[in-house]
Amino acid sequence: MPASILIVDDEAGIRESLGALLRDEGYQIASADSGEACLRILEERPFDLILLDVWLKKLDGLDTLERIRAHEDAPTVVMISGHGNIETAVRATKLGAFDFIEKPLSLEKTVLVVRNALEYTRLETENQRLRQELAEHHQILGASVPMKALRQQIALTAPTNGRVLIYGESGTGKELVARALHASSLRSARQFVEVNCAAIPEELIESEMFGHRKGSFTGASEDKIGKFQKADGGTLFLDEVGDMSLKTQSKVLRALEEQRVEPLGSNQTTNVDVRIIAATNKKLEEEIARGAFREDLFYRLNVIPFYVPALRERTEDIPTLAAAFLGMFCEEYGKKEKDFSPAAMDVLLSYPWPGNVRELKNLVERLVIVCPSPRIEPHHLPPELFRGASKSPQKPYESLHEARSAYEREFVLRKLEENRWNMTKAAQSLGLERSHLYRKLRSLGIAPAKS
């Protein structure tokens, strides 16, 4: 669809000649002879670009521009003037004008400015769309009390420059929390730079962190900018910081204290302005006690501690997470919508998820790819979910009856899985009548697979 342009000028000749020129370029054109008419037209329909004369009767162009920019979805505006001066151009730019062109209009320059302005609009729209998609992709899901508290803590902490240390088991979503903090911070327009301290070899981590100069070590064939400099003005995320060597910890501590870094092979330092967010799946107090982590660095990083709960501590969020992952992967792989049957969801809720949200996400992706049915049943689930479908060690049974019921439930689920949820075969395997098996499933809270 061709771009739409509104020409606002009190000279009919300008409106007609400019309109004819831009129609020949393939644009949809409308016109207005005053600032008031411009604002009325904008209430009726949107435009991609407005060419706005500065000198208008009653409501002048700059006042009109200010009112246009107050709109939530304000179009891009290019100002036109026959009496241009630097002061007017500066004010127009401060009010949000994309460019400023003078009369008499050069046709070539006008067409070029219009193209540039529309390309700017396209890029801005695309950027907003990508930001929205990224925000949705990194959304922190869950209505459990721990997750509500976590989101509230993010909202309070994000606008500050306070250093954050995120605790949590592997796969709980510590990086997701770090990205959410960055996205809601005053640094969101700058880079979010991640360093996985556990994945980078010891001999390379200093180069990754601080950069190096050409020839500073074997293989350093050119200068390299480190992560600290890349994150300048933004956020540096130190993932698995507990795996960092003591030597690197010392240099990171110095960088935090001085807000300066020194690349390998250089004797010059560079100022940096970064917000540090760190994460670990270790108990750093224990690492300090055994001499594996610097106490002074710990206190530098642990200004605002966060705790991301394990999935077994918020099982009520499993249906929400599973449904979100199903929708995401069905769209990504071009599959028809799928859902979990009550029986299959019952298995997910009973499993302790040692790999946490990452394990659930990977499982859902696998099921979207390999499961042919629109409804995922228990027999589509992998055997390990049935073997692990019991209470976690962190939540021991409180009575003999509870322990017996849990074992009986796990045993029945395992037999159902072994017989691919064929009720007749499962009943035979358990030494029960088929009708008795259905009663047993109801008593154990297990939904039978639909035939």
N, C-alpha and C positions, 0 to 999 in steps of 0.2 A: 504494500500500500504506500503511495507517495506521501512524503512529508507534508504537513499542513503548516502554512505560514500566514500570520496576520500582520498586515501592513497598517500602521497607525500614523497618519500624517494629515494635517489640515489643508494641504494643497492637493486638489484633485488631480492635477497633472502628474505629480510625483506618484500618487497611488496608482494611476493608470499605467504609467510607463514602467514602474517597478513591477507591478503585477504582471504585465505582458512579458517582461523579461524572465521572470521566475516561472511563469506558466510554460514558457518555451523550454525551460530547464526540467520540466516534468513535475513541478510542485503544485499542490492544491493551495489556492490563494483566496483570502478574504480580506476585507479592508474596513477601516473605521476612520472617521474624521476628527475624533476627539478622544481624550483620555477617558471620559465618562462612557463613551460608546464602546471603547476597548474593554473596559471592565464589565459592561453588560454582556458583551459577546462571550467573554471568558466564563461567565456564569452559565452560559447555554451549552458550550462545547469546548473541548480542550484543543490546544495547538502545540506543535513541536517547537515553533520559533515565532518570536514577535520582533518585527522591525519597528522601532518606536522613535518618533521624532521628539527632540528635546523641547522645542518651542511650540507649545500648544496653548490654545486659549483656555481660560478658566483653570482646569486641572492640568498643570504642565507635565512634561514627559518624565522628569525625575520623581515627582510625586506619584505619577501613575506607576512608574517602575517600583517604587517602594511598596505600593499596594499590591502589585502583581507578585512580588517576592514574598509577600505575607501569606500567599496561598500555599496549601500543603504540597500540591503537585505543580508548583510554578514552572512554566515553560522557560526556555532559554531566551534571553532578551539581548538584542543588538541595538544600540542607540544610534540615531542619525541626527546630525545638526548642521545647519548652515552657518552657525556662528560659534563654532567649536573653540574651546580654550582648554588649557591644561587643567584648570580648577574644575571645570564641568566634567571633563573626562575622568578625573580622579574620583570625584563624588559618585559618578555613575558606576565606576568599577567597584567602589566600596559598597554601593547598594546592591551589587550582584550582577551588573551587566557583563555579558561575555566579551563584547568588543564595542568600539566606538568608531563610526565612519562619518566623514564630512561631505557636505554638499559643495559643489556639484558632484554627484555620485559617479565614480568610475565604474562602468559596467563590469569590467573584469574583476576589479577589487571587490565589488559587491557580491558577485557570484562566489568568489573565493571565500569571503567571510561567511556567507550563508552556508557553504559546504562545511567549513571548519566548525561552525556553530552546531550544525546538525550532527556532525561526527562526534563532537563533544557530548551532545545530548544522548546519542546512541551508547557511547562508552559509559556515561554516567548511569544510564538505565541498566546496562549489562552489569556494571559493577554492583549496583544495588541488588540485582537479582542474584548474583553470585554470593553476595554477603548474606542474603536471606537464606539461600540454600545451605551455605556453610553453617549458619546459625541453627537451622533445622537439623542438619546432620550431626551437630555437636550439642544438641539439646540434652539437658540433664532431666531424664524421665523418672517418674515415680512419685506416688502420693503418700508414701510411708512417712512416719514422723521423722526418722533420720534424714530423709532426702529433703523434706520441707525445711528442716533446720539448716541443712547444707546450703540450699538455695538462698535462704535468708542471710547466712553468713557471707556468701559470695556477694550478695547485693550490698552489704554493709562494708565489705573489705575492698571490693574492686576499685572504687574511685580513689583509693589512697595509693601511696607508693610503698606501703609497708611490705616487708619481705614475708613470704608465706612458705611454710613447710607442710607438705601434704603427706599424711600417713595413710597406709592402706595396703592390703594384700595385692598381689599381682592380679591384674584383670578387673579391678574394681572400678576403674575409670579415673585414675588420678590425673592423666593428661587432659581428659575432658574437663575436669574442674579447673586446671591451669588455663586452658583455652577460654573457658567461660569468664575467668577472672580478667584475662587480657581483653576479651571482647567488650566487657562492660567498664573497662578502665579508661582513663584519660589518654592512654597510649594506644588505643585501639587502631588508630590510623597508621601506626608504625608496625614494624615486623614483630611476629612471635617466632622466636628462634629456639629450637629444641636441641639439647645435647643429651644423648643416652650414655651416661657415664659407665654403664656396664657393658655396652656393646663396642666401645672404641678401645683398641689395644693400648696398653700402658705407654708404649713408645710414641704413640700418635696423639694422645689426648691433649697434651699441652699445645701442640700445633693447632689442633681443632679449636681449642678454647681461645688462645691468644694470637694465633697466626704465626707466620714465620717469614724470614727474608730469604731470598734466593741464595742457595749455597750454604745455608745454616746447618744442614745435615745431609747425609747421603740420600739422594732422591728428591731434594728440594730444588727443583729445576726452575721455579719461578716464585715470586712473592705470593703469599696467601693471606687473606683477611680472616681473622679468627671470629668465633661466634660472638664474643663480647662486642666487637666492633659492628658486626652485622646487626646486632640487636640494639645498637645505639638509638636512644629515644623510644625504644619499645620494651619488650619483655624477653628475658632469657630464662628458659625452663630447663633446670638441671634435673633430669629424670634419673632415678636410682642413684642419688647422690651418695648413698652409703657405700657404694662400690668404688668410689674415687680413691686413688692412692693418696698417702699422706703427703707426698711431694706436691701433687697437684692441688690438694686441699690448701697447702700453705700459700700457693700462688693465687688461688681463688680468694682466700682470705685477704691477701694484700690488695687484690683488685677491688674487693668490696670496700675495704677501708679507705683506699685512696681514690677510687673511681677512675683509675688509670690502668692501662695494660701495656706490657712490653713484649712485642713479638720476639720469637726465638731468633737469635742471630742479630738482634738490634740492641743498641744502647739508648734508644729514644723511646719515651713513653707517649701514649695517646690517651687523651681524656675520653671517657665514655659515660653515658647516662643511661643506665639500664635498671629495670626492676627485676629482681631475682625471685623466681618461684622455684622451689625445689620439691622433690618427692622421693619417698623411700618406702620399701616394704620391710625394712629392718627396724629393730628397736635401737635407735642411735645411742641411747643411754648405755645399753649393753656393749655397743661397739666402742664407746668412749672408755668404759671400764676395762676392756681388754686391749686398749691402746690402738685401736684400728680407726678411730675417728677423732679429730681435734675438737676439744671441748669449746675453744674460743670460736671456731667456725660454726659449731652447733648453735651457740647463742646468737651469732650473727644471722643465721638462717631462720631460727625458730621464733621469730618475732610474733607471727600470727599462725598458730598451729591449726591445721584442718585434719579431720578424720573422715575418710570415705568408708562407709560400712561394707562388709562382705555381703554378698547376695543372700546367703543363708540367714542374715540378720534382718532382711527386709523382703521376705518371700512374697508378701502381698503385692510387690511391684513386678513379680515375674510375668503375670498376664499382660500388663501394660508394655513391658519391654519386649516380650515375645511377639505381640501384635505389631509393635512399631518396626521390629526387625523384619517380620514377614512382609509388611507393606513396602519397606525400603528395598529388600532384595527381589521381591516380585517385580517391582518397577524396574530395577536395575537389569534384571535378566529377561525382561519382557514376558513374564509368566502371568497367568491368570491369578486372580486373588485366591489366597489360601487362608485357612484358619485351623486352629487346633480343636479337636473334639474334647468334650469334658473329660473323657477317660485319659486322653493324652496329656491334657493340662494337669490332671491329677498326678501323673507321673513326674512332670516338670516340677510341681510344687513339693513333691516328696524327696527330690534329689538334692544333696547338699551343695552342689556346684563348687567344687574345690578351685576351679578356674574362674569362678565369678562371672561377671557380665560378659567378659570376652569369650568364655566357654559357651555361654548361652547364644551369643551372637554367631559364633562359628557353627554351632549346631543348626540354628535356624537357616543360615546360608546353605548348609549342606542339604537340609530338607527341601528347601525351595528348588535346588538343582535336581535332586534325585527322586523326590516324591511325585508320582504322576497324578495323585488324587488331589482335588481341591480341598479336601478335609484330611488333616493329618491325624491318624489314629495311632494307638499305642504300638501296633505291630510295625509302624514305620520308624519308630524310635530305636536308637542303638542299644545293645544289651547292657552296656555299662550304666545306663540310667536306671535300670531295674536292679542291678547289683548294688548300686549306691543309694537306692531309694530308702533311706532310713534316717532316723534322727542323727544329727551331727553330734560329735563328741562334746562340743561346747554346750549342748543342751541335754544333759543326761535324763533318763527316765526317772520319774518320781515315784513309781509304784510297780509292783510285779505285774499287775493287770495291764498297765500301759506298755511295759516291755513286751509282754506276751502278745498283745494286740499288734504291736509294731512288727514283731517277727512274723506273725501269721500273715499280716498284710503284705510284707515283703516276699514271703514264700509264695503266696497266691499270685502276686504280680509276676514273679519270676516264671511260674508255671504257665501263666497266660502268655508271656513273651515267648517261651520255648515252643508253645503250640500256636504261635502267631495269632493269638486271640480267637482261635477256634474254640467255641464254648464246649462243644461235645468232647473234643480231644482233651481239653484242659480239665474237664470234669473227670474223665477217665484217669488222667494222670494224677489227679488229686484223690481219687477213690471216692468221688461224690456223684450223686445223681445230678443231672443237668439243672433241674429245678432248685436243688439244694445249693448249687454253685451260685445261681442268681441271687438267692437269699443271702448267701455268704458275702457276695460282692456289695450288696446294699448295706449290710451290717458293718462292713469295713470301709464304707464310703468310697467304693471304687465304681465308676460308671462303666458298664460293659460297652464294648465296641458295637456300633450299629451295623447290622447285617445288610 
